[in-house]
Amino acid sequence: MRLAGRLFVGSSLLLTATVVGLIIAADLQLRRHLEDEIAAGLEREARLVMALVPADSATWSDSARRLGALIGRRVTLIDPSGRVRGDTEFDPASLGELENHATRPEVLQARGSGVGRDQRLSASTNERRLYVAVRGGPPGLAIVRVSTTLAAADAEVYAVERGVALAGLVALLAAALLTWLLSGAVARPLEQLAHAAQAIASGRPPVFPDSRVPEIAEHVIALHTMHEQLEQRFRDLRREREETQTLIETMADGVLAADATGRVATLNGAARRLLGYGPSDVPPPLPELFHDKEARSLVRDVLAGTAVEPRELGVGGHALLVTGRALPNGGTLLVFRDVTEIRQLDAIRRDFVANVSHELKTPLTSIVGYAETLAAEAGAATQAGQFVETILSNARRMQRLVDDLLDLSRIESGHWQPTPRVVELAPLVQDAWAAFAARAQEGGVEFALDLAAPAAIADPDALRQILTNLLDNALRYTPAGGRIVVSSEPAPDGVTLAVADTGTGIAPTHLPRIFERFYRADAGRSRTQGGTGLGLAIVKHLVEVHGGRVWAESALGRGMTVRMLFPSDNTLV
């Protein structure tokens, strides 16, 4: 229902309720007032009749008829037994047929309090009458009753009610006119205001109404201000969106955004080039975008809401580093970085290092052999012997460096793959420690095992090399009186193996980089200790080739702990 209709119905209902209330009040109050006035007059007339009734009871019937005619009322004379002795409307012969009036309500009240009153339908005339009885009269007379019809009072009350009803009808007509006027001043501007709000919501230019009603004018001003602010914000959003689209389009990395259903919504130029799509090509939904098993697995993870850290994929002859994130609206964001050239350069670097290391291995072997021969012939106390020992020490150090470079190149290039099986940790750790036991005893370093998990799934040779590198590194930086502990414990997805020492430790800022090749937290100290700078890098690659991960915990002066997770889902051979 429109506002004008609601105003009309509301005002009509209110006025109707008011008129009905007035009619009911008039009926009750006016009727009661009129009846009280009539009753008071009847009482006065009854007392007048009482004074005029003669003492001779034989004339009471005629007196009742005569006095009733004079005052225009029905006069009834009742003796103490309740028998009617005179009545204006009945002749003496008919009085004996009237029923006894001793039980009439007004008679009972008059006998008790002197005056009685009642209204009812008259049994003799069948009309609503008001009866007033007064106790007293000449001897032999008990009650003088005067009654009259209430038709005149009812007519007066009905006249008032008709007047009120007529006034109410006039008020309803006036309300209809007022509602029509209000609809023009109030309802129409409000409807126009609603149309303006709908136009704003649909993006069309709104038309604001002109109203002289202050409250509506305030709403019009508020809506107009809101429209201007929204327009400004939309302009800002459009500008920011264009800037963002330009930025995404000019990015060297590929960007792909899909909605919650997997439909590709954004694909910048770099992504189209890397994925093999032209500027006008429509890519398929994200679940169908890739055919490679690993790429499809990455897409499933991202669509499931899992954040995918940088993962390298081979797509269309490109090596892509892909990062995936779930968007707040249920969509998906993928970022592609082309690392093809980096991987090619890395392969060239690995081949170069491997070739150089291989070429250095033969002359270094000759140098070590000849140096050992010269050292055996020259005395240790001679200057020549000291020179030979220096040559031999540095040649062996270069030999260890070349061996580590060859191992690292072989692992990185994928030419070596582990053969995992169940390995008993205790004998393998003891075997790896045997090479350092004498050195540890000389340096006063204690060694201990704490193997809560007795076995792990790994390649035995790789695990031995891992422990050898970590134990060598721990012993190198653990002073006399220190302690080295190799421990293991079950993990939810495998076994965690740890090598902890009480050595000098390193600052936490160096921890993210200690597994890089040739990285040294303290280059001078490492050089004096004789390390190659490749041990931890080899450990990292050997653990990751098992599908595990490695991390370190350390603080200056509190030693270092290297932890490795070997997963339990390695293929057993």
Helices and strands as residue ranges (DSSP letters): H 3-25, I 26-30, H 31-52, G 57-59, H 60-71, E 74-78, E 84-87, H 92-95, H 105-113, E 115-121, E 128-135, E 143-149, H 151-182, I 183-187, H 188-202, H 214-250, E 254-258, E 264-267, H 269-275, G 286-288, H 293-303, E 308-315, E 318-326, E 332-338, H 340-377, H 383-412, E 421-424, H 425-443, E 446-451, E 455-458, H 460-476, E 483-491, E 494-501, G 508-513, H 523-529, H 535-545, E 549-554, E 560-567
